[in-house]
Amino acid sequence: MKNKFCGYVIDSIDYKDNDSIVTILCEDGLVSLKARGTKKITSKMNSVLFNYAYSEFEVNKSEKSGYLTLLDGTLLNYPNYVINSLDYMTIMGIVSEGVNKCKDNENLYTAFKDCLYLMENKVNSRALIIAFLNFMLESEGAKYEGDKCVSCLNKKVSSFSFELGGFLCNKCSNINEDVNYLKTMRILTKINLKNALKITETNKNYDTYIENAFDSLENKCGIYFKGKDFLLRVLKMEG
């Protein structure tokens, strides 16, 4: 039975000598298909199956197993602005990992599109990765509290704890941190995929936030990103 659908290529792994198993993100979620002969240099499907390409796929669905096999495809759009930027390429690797690890999130398709849109409009790299990490934290129920004490809900906060999940008041923490630092933390907890373009300048607190957000996803949610360490190195190289 033949079917057609459109989606973004987010992953491809070798299968046998010349075949591959490709993961596509479409509006209905993740789809895996077998692409025969696509590892050959002469394959006309090479451009269709580039990572992050948006393509139309014609597939055959086995009535017996339900497996999909690629019959034909058409490249509809390719984000050249991603492959021309090391930090964008690295961030998209993180985004693709996140999509694969949170398959049941119904907002993944929109989030993926938003990330590409932000890159096309030259979003600040740190703002983008924070926006995506905040998206992941919220999806997993681990979003940092950015308005009030995470313990007693007091709106007069005096410190911020990544481990405890957000702002704390003096009564709950007995710590008084710098006001400018607290203001920065509030901004960082509010960055999302809709407002990230507004962030043009960053400082060392952004890197601290990124590292701790990764740690929170790993320690609290069990979500580990293989590309994390490389991304952190790329951001430091960028300065």
N, C-alpha and C positions, 0 to 999 in steps of 0.2 A: 504494500500500500504506500503510495507516494504522498509526501507532505512537503509544504514549503513554509519557512518561517525566517525571520530576521533576528540577528543578535550580534553580540560582541564576543570575539574570541578571547578567552581569558587564560587558557592553558592548552598545551599540546605535549603529549608524551609519545615516544617512539613505541611502535608495536610491530614486531617481526622486522623484516629487512627494510621494507619501503612504505609500510603503513604507519598510521598514527591514530591515537585516541585523542579527540579534541573536545574540550569543554566550552560550551557556548552559554553566555548569559543572555536570555531573552526576557520579554516582559512577564512570562509565566514562570520564570525561574531558571535553574540550571539544566542544561541538556548535554548529554555526552553522546558522541557519535564516532563510528569507525570511518576513517578516511583512507581508502585503499590507494596505494601508489603515490601518495602525496609527498613522500620523502625524495622522490626522483627529481633531478634537476629539471627535467622536461615537463613536469606536471603543471598543468594550467591552473591548478588549485593553490599554488604557492602563495600568491598575493591574497587570495580569499581567506587563507588560514593564518596570516600574520597575527601575532599577539596584538590585541586591542583593535583589530580591524572590525568594522561594522559591515556585515555581509548578509546576503540572502542565500539560504541553503535549501537545496532540494534533496530530500532524503527518502530512503526506502525504509519502512518500518516492518520488521519481521512479525508476521501474525502469530508465529509460534513463541518466539522469545521476547518480542517487544523491542529488541535492539535496533538502533538506527544506523544506517550506512549512507554515507554521502554519495549522491549521484552527480550533483552539479552545484555550482555556486557562482555568485556574482558579487564582486567587491563594490560596496556602496560608498564607503568613506574610510579613510585611514588618517589617524591623527599624527601627521608629520612633526608637529610641535612637541610630541612626546619623545620620539626617537632622537631628536636633535638636542635633548637636554638630559644629562646624566641624572640629575636629581629627580626630574619628572619620571624618567624611566624606572628609577629605583622606587619611587613612591607608588607607581602603578603596579609594581611587583607586590608591594605591601597590600594595595587595594585588592588585587587579584587573590592574594592569600586570604584576605578577610572574607571575600565573597565565597570562597571554597569552604571556609570554616563555619560560616553562618548561613547555610543553605536555606533555612526555613524563614529567614527574614524577608518579608514581602517588599521591603523598601530597597533591596540591594540594587535592583536595576536602575532606579532613579538615582541612588547614591553614586553608582558607577558613572552614569551619564553626567552628573553634576561635577565629578572630579575631572572628567575630560573637558567639560565646558570651562571650568576654572583655569585649567592649564592653557587652553586656547586663548584665554584672556590674560595670561601671564601672571597668575596669582603667585604671591609669595610662597615659596616652598614650605616654610615652617608653618605658615597659616594653614596651608592645605593639609599637611599631615596631621596637624592638631585637630582640624575639622573632622577628618576621617576617624581619628582615634576617639574623639568625643562621640561620633556617631556609633562606633563600635561599643564604647562603654555604655551608652544609653540603651543600645539594643540588648546588651547583656545584663541590664539592671544594675550597673555599677557606675553610673554617672556621678561625677564629683558634685557635691552640693556647693553652689556658688552664690547663694543669697543669705544663708543663715547658718547658725551652728548646727552641724550634722547630728549633734547629740541631744541638745535641749531646745533647738529651734529659735534661740535668741538671735535677733537680727544684728546685735552689736557684737561683731566678731573681732578677734584679736590675733588669730593665727590660722594657718592652713596646714592640713595634714593629708598627704597622699594616701598614707596607710589607713587612716580612719575614714577617708572618703570625702574630704572637703573642709569647709571653714569650721572653726571652733571658737567659742567665746572664752573670755579669760577665766570664768568660773570652771569651765570644763577642761581647760588645758593649762591654765596658770602661765601662759606664754603670751608675750606682747611682741609681735613682729612689726617690722617697718611698714608704715602706712602705704608707701608707694609699692612695696612688694605685694601687699594685700590687694591693692587696686589692680595690679598686673594679673594676679591670680583670678580675680573676678572676671577680667576680660578674657583670659584664656579658657575659663570654663564655659564662656558664652559663644566662643567661635564655633561656627557650624558651616555646612556646605552652602548655605544661602548668603552668609555675610562675610565669608573669608576674603573676598576681594577688597574689603575695606581695610584690611591689615596690610600696611606697607612697610612698617619698621618693626624690627624685632630686637630682642636682647638675650642675654644668657639665660634668663628665666624661661624663655621659650624652649630651649634645649632641655632644661631640667624637667619641664612639664612633659615633653615628649618622652624622655626616658622613663619617667615615673608612670605615664599612661600605658606604655608598653608593659611595664612591670605589673601594673594593676590588672591588665587583661590576662597576663600569664598567671599571676598568683591567685587572683580572685575568680577568674572566669575559665582558666585552663586553656587559654588561647595563646599559643606561642607562634611568633612570626620568624621564619627562617631568615628573612631579609633584614631583620631589625639592625643587627650590628653593622652591616654594610651601609644601610641608610644613615645611621648615626655618624659613620666615618665620612660619608659624602657631605652631610650637612656641616661638619666641622671643616672640611676642605673648602666649602663654599664661603665660610666665615659669617 
